[in-house]
């Protein structure tokens, strides 16, 4: 795709060339670029320009190439064929060194480094590191750095979180921090991967004018999204992706998935109470994350949990699953388990969350970690490694993958998958062992409409087998018919708990 009337001279060598004066220089130009990873072609013969100050929206199904394009623009992956030319700073470069220091993708991958390390990084540290294009803050902040920090913190509303350990933040709070980090070096190009997923309606409303302000200063935006209706109100140019190729023309036919079936009544030989919380408080990094809360999940109940970012929804999910424990004086009981041990909890509870996606992308053993491994690890409740499956378990993994149209992902390296492809595998992982409790913590984020419909179609069958559902969601269309109860959290406490039907 070429912008009409703009001539972009070819760079003469790998590092630099001339300053172009009055000629309009695209920030990035791709010429017939192909990207491969894990033996697969992720982008093929892509030609694209990103002009200064423009708003470019990327659309298409999971695995179409949107996330790979963002990584390519950011210099995180390199083309095996074609040319990638940067016009950052008014000079032409084919080297991605400058791009890697000044451009970053705001999305789950940007959070992964901080969530997979065992040392504390405050929000302040993360933002100051971003000013230098680094992941860690390696220098004492000078006057200019602190001045820029104050500007960005005020712009993004992070004053109250500056001293918090970034690992203890909610999904939505982390997304805001990663946006602020990307803004620190005053980038000319901002790259957003499913940026609105995980954000409450109020957070989306706050950040939309912020991005409008950013673009008004001359910064270009590239947004990959499955939810175009949530994009900020900008003059978007939309590019459609399918199988690693791009077009200005949307698909001629779009499958409209059928409405999800209502959940059937659950069978009962289960205890009346599945989970009981009594006077529970959870603290993270010395800050209250949940509580005090007393609440019960009874047999036959399917819960919708709502609340603003930071209200305690994800903490509740991780508490139920046994990842977190209550402070002294609080009690969590799980009567549906014969023995309330971590291994038993992991075998009986299915969870899909942003944190799990980050932990499941790579193998902790150092060996190749495939889509089949991601799904199969649910049987033993492991993360990053998998015990050998029985013949029956292996056959069920293959059958479930076929029903969810995941077969082509089973032998692919998990590190090469898009966010949407990985999330689809995690949804399969959450149900492959037919759990008693299934917790979807914004679980349908990153997933295209057809894939969501295929997964939701499995739920009535699971419920008939005894599965109980909890859906944590910010959007009405991510809830499901047949949910029976609604829990609304605010500042870590229960504001309302009531029946839906």
C-alpha positions as CSV (number, residue, x, y, z in Angstrom):
1,X,0.0,0.0,0.0
2,X,1.5,3.3,-1.1
3,X,0.3,6.7,-0.1
4,X,-0.4,8.6,-3.3
5,X,1.9,11.5,-4.2
6,X,4.7,10.6,-1.8
7,X,8.1,9.6,-3.0
8,X,10.3,7.7,-0.6
9,X,13.9,7.3,-1.7
10,X,15.6,4.0,-1.1
11,X,18.1,3.9,1.7
12,X,21.7,3.5,0.4
13,X,23.1,1.3,3.1
14,X,22.1,-0.5,6.3
15,X,22.6,2.4,8.8
16,X,22.0,5.8,7.4
17,X,21.5,7.9,4.5
18,X,20.6,11.5,3.9
19,X,18.4,14.0,5.6
20,X,15.4,14.5,3.4
21,X,14.5,18.1,4.0
22,X,11.0,19.0,2.9
23,X,10.2,15.6,1.5
24,X,7.5,13.8,3.5
25,X,9.2,10.8,5.0
26,X,7.1,7.8,6.2
27,X,8.0,6.7,9.6
28,X,8.3,3.1,8.4
29,X,8.0,1.6,4.9
30,X,7.8,-2.1,4.2
31,X,8.5,-3.4,0.7
32,X,7.4,-6.9,-0.1
33,X,8.4,-8.1,3.3
34,X,8.2,-11.7,4.4
35,X,8.6,-12.9,8.0
36,X,9.0,-16.5,9.1
37,X,9.3,-18.1,12.5
38,X,9.1,-21.7,13.8
39,X,9.1,-23.0,10.2
40,X,6.0,-21.0,9.4
41,X,5.4,-17.9,7.2
42,X,3.8,-15.2,9.4
43,X,3.8,-12.4,6.9
44,X,4.2,-12.7,3.2
45,X,5.0,-10.0,0.6
46,X,3.7,-7.2,2.8
47,X,4.0,-3.7,1.4
48,X,2.9,-0.9,3.7
49,X,3.7,2.7,4.8
50,X,3.0,4.4,8.1
51,X,3.0,8.2,7.7
52,X,3.7,10.7,10.4
53,X,0.7,11.4,12.6
54,X,-1.7,8.9,10.9
55,X,-4.0,6.5,12.6
56,X,-3.7,3.0,11.2
57,X,-6.1,0.2,12.3
58,X,-5.3,-3.5,11.7
59,X,-8.2,-5.9,11.5
60,X,-8.5,-9.6,10.8
61,X,-8.9,-13.1,12.4
62,X,-6.6,-14.7,14.9
63,X,-3.3,-15.6,13.3
64,X,-3.8,-13.2,10.4
65,X,-0.5,-11.4,11.1
66,X,-1.5,-8.3,13.0
67,X,0.7,-8.9,16.1
68,X,3.6,-10.0,13.9
69,X,3.3,-6.7,11.9
70,X,3.5,-4.7,15.2
71,X,6.6,-6.7,16.2
72,X,8.1,-6.1,12.8
73,X,7.5,-2.3,13.0
74,X,9.0,-2.3,16.5
75,X,12.2,-4.1,15.4
76,X,11.4,-7.1,17.5
77,X,11.5,-9.5,14.5
78,X,13.3,-9.2,11.2
79,X,12.2,-9.9,7.7
80,X,13.8,-12.8,5.8
81,X,12.9,-11.1,2.5
82,X,12.1,-7.6,1.4
83,X,13.0,-4.2,2.9
84,X,12.1,-2.5,6.1
85,X,13.1,1.2,6.0
86,X,12.7,3.6,8.9
87,X,12.3,7.4,8.5
88,X,12.6,8.2,12.2
89,X,14.4,11.5,12.9
90,X,14.0,12.5,9.3
91,X,16.8,10.1,8.1
92,X,16.5,6.8,6.4
93,X,17.6,3.7,8.2
94,X,17.3,0.0,7.5
95,X,18.7,-0.9,10.9
96,X,16.1,-1.5,13.7
97,X,18.5,-0.4,16.5
98,X,16.9,3.1,16.8
99,X,13.4,1.7,16.5
100,X,14.0,-0.8,19.3
101,X,15.0,2.0,21.6
102,X,12.1,4.3,20.8
103,X,9.2,2.1,19.7
104,X,7.5,-0.6,21.8
105,X,4.3,-2.6,21.5
106,X,1.7,-1.9,24.1
107,X,0.1,-5.2,24.8
108,X,0.5,-8.5,26.8
109,X,4.1,-9.1,25.5
110,X,5.2,-5.8,26.9
111,X,4.0,-6.9,30.4
112,X,5.6,-10.4,30.2
113,X,9.1,-9.3,31.2
114,X,7.9,-7.8,34.5
115,X,5.5,-10.6,35.4
116,X,8.0,-13.4,34.9
117,X,10.8,-11.9,37.1
118,X,11.2,-12.5,40.8
119,X,12.4,-9.0,41.6
120,X,10.4,-5.9,42.4
121,X,10.0,-3.2,39.7
122,X,8.0,-0.2,40.7
123,X,5.9,1.7,38.2
124,X,8.3,4.5,38.5
125,X,11.2,2.2,37.6
126,X,9.3,0.8,34.6
127,X,8.6,4.3,33.2
128,X,12.2,5.6,33.7
129,X,13.5,2.5,32.0
130,X,11.2,3.2,29.1
131,X,12.7,6.6,28.6
132,X,16.0,4.9,27.6
133,X,14.3,2.2,25.6
134,X,15.3,-0.4,28.3
135,X,13.4,-2.9,30.3
136,X,15.2,-2.1,33.6
137,X,16.0,1.3,35.1
138,X,19.8,1.3,35.0
139,X,20.6,5.0,35.6
140,X,20.0,7.6,38.3
141,X,17.2,9.8,37.0
142,X,18.3,13.4,36.1
143,X,16.2,16.5,36.0
144,X,15.1,16.0,32.4
145,X,14.1,12.4,33.1
146,X,12.1,13.4,36.2
147,X,10.4,16.2,34.3
148,X,9.3,13.8,31.6
149,X,8.2,11.3,34.2
150,X,5.9,13.9,35.8
151,X,4.4,14.9,32.4
152,X,3.6,11.3,31.5
153,X,2.3,10.3,34.9
154,X,-0.1,13.3,34.9
155,X,-1.2,12.5,31.3
156,X,-1.9,8.8,32.1
157,X,-3.3,9.2,35.7
158,X,-0.7,7.0,37.4
159,X,0.3,9.2,40.3
160,X,-1.2,6.9,42.9
161,X,0.5,3.8,41.5
162,X,4.1,5.1,41.1
163,X,5.5,3.2,44.0
164,X,3.6,0.0,43.4
165,X,5.3,-3.2,42.3
166,X,4.1,-3.6,38.7
167,X,3.5,-7.4,39.3
168,X,0.8,-6.6,41.8
169,X,-1.3,-4.4,39.5
170,X,-4.6,-5.4,37.9
171,X,-4.6,-6.2,34.2
172,X,-6.1,-2.8,33.3
173,X,-3.7,-1.0,35.5
174,X,-0.7,-2.7,33.9
175,X,-2.0,-1.8,30.5
176,X,-2.1,1.8,31.5
177,X,1.5,1.5,32.8
178,X,2.7,0.0,29.6
179,X,1.1,2.8,27.6
180,X,2.9,5.4,29.8
181,X,6.2,3.5,29.4
182,X,5.8,3.6,25.6
183,X,5.1,7.4,25.8
184,X,8.2,8.2,27.9
185,X,10.7,8.6,24.9
186,X,8.2,10.8,23.0
187,X,7.8,8.2,20.2
188,X,6.8,9.2,16.7
189,X,4.9,5.9,16.4
190,X,2.8,4.2,19.1
191,X,2.0,0.5,18.5
192,X,-1.1,-0.9,20.3
193,X,-2.0,-4.6,20.4
194,X,-5.6,-5.3,21.4
195,X,-5.2,-2.2,23.6
196,X,-8.7,-2.0,24.9
197,X,-8.9,-5.7,26.0
198,X,-8.9,-5.9,29.8
199,X,-10.0,-2.3,30.3
200,X,-13.3,-1.3,31.9
201,X,-15.7,1.0,30.1
202,X,-14.6,3.8,32.3
203,X,-10.9,3.2,31.6
204,X,-11.6,3.0,27.9
205,X,-13.5,6.3,28.1
206,X,-10.5,7.9,30.0
207,X,-7.8,6.7,27.6
208,X,-9.6,7.5,24.4
209,X,-9.1,11.3,24.7
210,X,-5.6,10.6,25.9
211,X,-4.7,8.8,22.6
212,X,-6.4,11.6,20.7
213,X,-4.1,14.1,22.5
214,X,-1.1,11.9,21.7
215,X,-2.0,11.8,18.0
216,X,-2.6,15.6,18.0
217,X,1.0,16.1,18.9
218,X,2.1,14.4,15.7
219,X,2.5,10.8,17.0
220,X,1.2,8.1,14.6
221,X,-0.8,5.2,16.0
222,X,-1.1,1.7,14.8
223,X,-3.8,-0.3,16.5
224,X,-4.4,-4.1,16.1
225,X,-7.9,-4.9,17.3
226,X,-10.9,-7.3,17.2
227,X,-13.1,-4.6,18.6
228,X,-13.1,-1.7,16.1
229,X,-16.0,-0.1,17.9
230,X,-13.8,0.5,20.9
231,X,-11.1,2.3,19.0
232,X,-10.6,6.0,19.9
233,X,-12.5,8.4,17.7
234,X,-9.8,9.1,15.1
235,X,-9.6,9.2,11.3
236,X,-8.5,5.6,11.0
237,X,-7.1,4.0,7.9
238,X,-8.0,0.3,8.1
239,X,-5.9,-2.6,6.7
240,X,-7.3,-6.1,6.7
241,X,-5.2,-9.2,7.4
242,X,-5.7,-12.8,6.4
243,X,-3.1,-15.6,6.4
244,X,-0.2,-13.1,6.7
245,X,-1.3,-10.9,3.7
246,X,-2.9,-7.5,3.8
247,X,-5.5,-5.7,1.7
248,X,-7.6,-2.5,1.8
249,X,-10.7,-4.5,1.1
250,X,-12.5,-6.3,4.0
251,X,-13.4,-9.9,3.6
252,X,-16.3,-10.4,1.2
253,X,-18.1,-12.7,3.6
254,X,-18.1,-12.5,7.3
255,X,-19.4,-15.4,9.3
256,X,-22.0,-14.3,11.9
257,X,-21.8,-16.8,14.8
258,X,-25.0,-18.0,16.2
259,X,-26.1,-16.7,19.6
260,X,-24.7,-18.9,22.5
261,X,-27.1,-21.5,23.9
262,X,-28.3,-20.9,27.5
263,X,-26.6,-23.0,30.2
264,X,-28.6,-26.0,31.4
265,X,-29.2,-26.8,35.0
266,X,-26.2,-28.5,36.7
267,X,-26.5,-32.0,37.9
268,X,-26.1,-32.5,41.7
269,X,-24.1,-35.0,43.5
270,X,-21.8,-32.1,44.5
271,X,-21.7,-30.5,48.0
272,X,-24.1,-27.6,48.4
273,X,-21.2,-25.2,48.7
274,X,-18.4,-25.3,46.2
275,X,-16.3,-22.4,47.7
276,X,-16.8,-20.5,50.9
277,X,-14.9,-17.3,51.8
278,X,-15.0,-16.1,55.4
279,X,-13.5,-12.7,56.4
280,X,-10.9,-12.9,53.7
281,X,-8.3,-10.2,53.0
282,X,-5.6,-10.4,50.4
283,X,-2.6,-8.1,50.3
284,X,-0.2,-7.6,47.5
285,X,3.1,-5.7,48.0
286,X,1.6,-4.4,51.3
287,X,-1.4,-3.0,49.5
288,X,-5.0,-4.4,50.1
289,X,-6.1,-6.1,46.9
290,X,-9.3,-7.8,48.2
291,X,-11.4,-7.8,51.3
292,X,-12.7,-8.0,53.8
293,X,-15.0,-10.4,51.9
294,X,-17.4,-13.2,52.9
295,X,-19.0,-15.0,50.0
296,X,-20.1,-18.4,48.9
297,X,-20.3,-20.2,45.5
298,X,-23.1,-22.8,45.7
299,X,-23.7,-25.8,43.5
300,X,-25.9,-24.9,40.5
301,X,-24.7,-21.2,40.5
302,X,-22.9,-19.6,37.5
303,X,-21.4,-16.2,38.4
304,X,-20.9,-13.0,36.5
305,X,-18.3,-10.8,38.3
306,X,-17.9,-7.1,37.4
307,X,-16.1,-4.1,38.7
308,X,-13.6,-1.4,37.6
309,X,-9.9,-2.1,37.0
310,X,-8.3,-2.7,40.3
311,X,-11.5,-3.7,42.1
312,X,-10.2,-7.1,43.0
313,X,-11.8,-9.3,40.3
314,X,-8.7,-11.1,39.2
315,X,-7.5,-11.4,42.8
316,X,-10.8,-13.2,43.7
317,X,-10.2,-15.6,40.7
318,X,-6.7,-16.4,41.8
319,X,-7.8,-16.8,45.4
320,X,-10.4,-19.4,44.4
321,X,-7.9,-21.2,42.2
322,X,-5.4,-21.3,45.1
323,X,-2.7,-19.0,43.6
324,X,-3.3,-16.5,46.5
325,X,-3.9,-17.1,50.1
326,X,-5.9,-15.0,52.6
327,X,-4.2,-13.0,55.3
328,X,-4.3,-14.3,58.9
329,X,-7.8,-14.6,60.2
330,X,-9.5,-15.3,56.9
331,X,-10.6,-18.7,55.6
332,X,-11.1,-20.2,52.1
333,X,-12.9,-23.6,52.0
334,X,-13.4,-25.7,48.9
335,X,-15.8,-28.5,49.9
336,X,-16.0,-29.9,46.4
337,X,-12.4,-31.2,46.7
338,X,-11.7,-34.4,48.6
339,X,-8.3,-33.0,49.5
340,X,-7.7,-29.2,49.2
341,X,-4.2,-29.5,47.8
342,X,-2.6,-27.4,45.1
343,X,-2.4,-30.4,42.7
344,X,-6.0,-31.2,43.3
345,X,-7.1,-27.6,42.8
346,X,-5.2,-27.4,39.5
347,X,-6.8,-30.6,38.3
348,X,-10.3,-29.5,39.2
349,X,-10.3,-25.8,38.3
350,X,-9.9,-24.4,34.8
351,X,-8.7,-20.8,34.6
352,X,-8.1,-18.4,31.6
353,X,-6.4,-15.1,32.5
354,X,-3.8,-12.6,31.2
355,X,-1.3,-13.9,33.8
356,X,-1.7,-17.5,32.7
357,X,-1.2,-16.6,29.1
358,X,2.2,-15.0,29.9
359,X,3.3,-18.0,32.0
360,X,2.2,-20.6,29.5
361,X,3.9,-19.1,26.4
362,X,7.3,-20.7,27.1
363,X,8.6,-23.9,28.5
364,X,10.3,-23.8,31.9
365,X,12.3,-26.9,30.9
366,X,14.0,-25.2,28.0
367,X,12.5,-27.6,25.4
368,X,10.2,-26.7,22.6
369,X,6.8,-25.9,24.0
370,X,4.0,-26.6,21.5
371,X,0.3,-25.9,21.3
372,X,-0.4,-29.6,22.3
373,X,1.8,-29.1,25.4
374,X,-0.2,-26.0,26.4
375,X,-3.5,-27.9,26.3
376,X,-2.2,-31.2,27.7
377,X,-0.6,-29.5,30.7
378,X,-4.0,-29.1,32.2
379,X,-4.3,-32.8,33.2
380,X,-1.6,-32.4,35.8
381,X,-2.1,-28.7,36.4
382,X,1.4,-27.9,35.3
383,X,2.7,-24.7,33.8
384,X,5.6,-24.7,31.3
385,X,6.1,-28.5,31.4
386,X,3.8,-31.5,30.8
387,X,3.7,-35.0,32.1
388,X,3.3,-37.7,29.6
389,X,-0.3,-38.1,28.6
390,X,-2.2,-41.4,28.5
391,X,-3.6,-42.6,25.1
392,X,-7.0,-41.4,26.1
393,X,-5.9,-38.0,27.2
394,X,-3.9,-37.5,24.0
395,X,-6.9,-38.6,21.9
396,X,-9.2,-36.1,23.8
397,X,-6.7,-33.3,23.2
398,X,-6.8,-34.0,19.5
399,X,-10.6,-34.3,19.4
400,X,-11.1,-31.0,21.4
401,X,-8.6,-29.2,19.1
402,X,-10.6,-30.4,16.1
403,X,-13.8,-29.1,17.5
404,X,-12.3,-25.7,18.3
405,X,-10.4,-25.7,14.9
406,X,-7.0,-25.7,16.7
407,X,-5.5,-28.7,15.0
408,X,-3.0,-26.7,13.0
409,X,-1.7,-25.1,16.2
410,X,-1.0,-28.3,18.0
411,X,2.6,-28.8,16.8
412,X,3.5,-25.1,16.5
413,X,5.9,-23.4,18.8
414,X,3.9,-21.5,21.4
415,X,6.4,-18.6,21.3
416,X,5.6,-17.9,17.6
417,X,1.8,-17.7,18.1
418,X,-0.2,-14.5,18.1
419,X,-2.1,-13.4,21.3
420,X,-5.4,-14.7,19.8
421,X,-4.0,-18.1,18.9
422,X,-2.4,-18.5,22.3
423,X,-5.7,-17.5,24.1
424,X,-7.6,-20.0,22.0
425,X,-5.2,-22.8,23.2
426,X,-5.7,-21.6,26.8
427,X,-9.4,-21.8,26.5
428,X,-9.0,-25.4,25.3
429,X,-6.6,-26.0,28.2
430,X,-9.2,-24.7,30.7
431,X,-11.8,-27.3,29.7
432,X,-9.9,-30.3,28.4
433,X,-9.9,-31.9,31.9
434,X,-13.6,-31.2,32.4
435,X,-13.2,-29.0,35.5
436,X,-15.7,-28.6,38.3
437,X,-15.0,-24.8,38.3
438,X,-14.2,-22.8,35.1
439,X,-13.1,-19.2,35.7
440,X,-12.9,-17.0,32.6
441,X,-11.1,-13.8,33.7
442,X,-11.6,-11.7,30.7
443,X,-11.0,-15.0,29.0
444,X,-12.5,-14.2,25.6
445,X,-10.2,-11.2,25.1
446,X,-7.9,-11.4,22.0
447,X,-10.3,-14.0,20.4
448,X,-12.1,-13.3,17.2
449,X,-15.9,-13.8,16.9
450,X,-15.9,-17.2,15.2
451,X,-13.5,-18.6,17.7
452,X,-15.5,-17.3,20.6
453,X,-18.6,-18.8,19.2
454,X,-17.0,-22.3,18.9
455,X,-15.8,-22.2,22.5
456,X,-19.0,-20.9,23.9
457,X,-20.9,-23.7,22.1
458,X,-19.0,-26.2,24.3
459,X,-20.2,-24.7,27.6
460,X,-23.7,-26.3,27.8
461,X,-22.1,-29.7,27.4
462,X,-19.6,-29.0,30.1
463,X,-22.3,-27.7,32.5
464,X,-24.3,-30.9,32.0
465,X,-21.1,-32.8,33.1
466,X,-20.9,-30.8,36.3
467,X,-18.8,-27.7,35.4
468,X,-19.7,-24.4,37.2
469,X,-18.9,-21.2,35.5
470,X,-17.5,-17.8,36.6
471,X,-17.2,-15.1,34.0
472,X,-15.2,-11.9,34.9
473,X,-16.1,-9.4,32.2
474,X,-16.2,-5.7,31.4
475,X,-18.5,-6.0,28.4
476,X,-22.0,-7.1,28.1
477,X,-21.3,-9.2,25.0
478,X,-18.7,-11.2,26.9
479,X,-21.2,-12.5,29.4
480,X,-23.3,-15.6,28.6
481,X,-27.0,-16.4,28.8
482,X,-27.7,-18.7,31.7
483,X,-25.4,-17.1,34.2
484,X,-27.4,-17.2,37.4
485,X,-25.8,-14.7,39.8
486,X,-24.0,-11.4,39.7
487,X,-21.2,-10.2,42.0
488,X,-20.0,-6.6,41.8
489,X,-16.8,-5.6,43.4
490,X,-15.5,-2.1,44.3
491,X,-12.2,-1.4,46.0
492,X,-11.8,-5.0,46.9
493,X,-15.2,-5.3,48.6
494,X,-18.6,-6.7,47.6
495,X,-20.9,-3.9,46.6
496,X,-23.7,-6.2,45.5
497,X,-24.5,-9.9,45.2
498,X,-27.7,-11.0,43.7
499,X,-29.5,-13.5,41.5
500,X,-29.8,-12.8,37.8
501,X,-32.7,-15.2,37.1
